Amino acid sequence: GCRGQRVERGGAQLTGIDWLEQEAIMRAGERVLEALVRADHDRNRVLAMLRAGVEEIDTIMKLGMAHPMGPLQLADLIGLDVCLSIMNVLYDGFGNPKYTPCPLLVEMVKEGKLGVKTGEGFYVHASGSKELMVSSRFK
């Protein structure tokens, strides 16, 4: 392995882990990225991802892909209602079922859990606090 060595791949810089561990992180990050960015919001895939935990998904993207924030934190920042609108536009425009908004996103928007602007989405956003706390829904 390459324990103790610096490993660079695809912009990610990881130190002190085995090659297999690094590959696992990269593959997990690629799967999360594929699921969220390509908007493949199949119910089972999203629920399976959420079993990993909100913080774990975001941490994979931050550490494994060198992103400044994870996709769920970014969705909260953008606004879950905006994310839902984008999904609806893509679905209406392309008519491809892969752009069907996932039921969890629809449910959260209906409940008014829109992210930063309402104080809760995947995370709880306390006024004046930069600390990220996972919403009780996902604990």
Beta strands, then each sheet from edge to edge (+ up, - down):
strand 1: 6-9
strand 2: 12-15
strand 3: 123-124
strand 4: 133-134
sheet 1: 1+ 2-
sheet 2: 3+ 4-
end
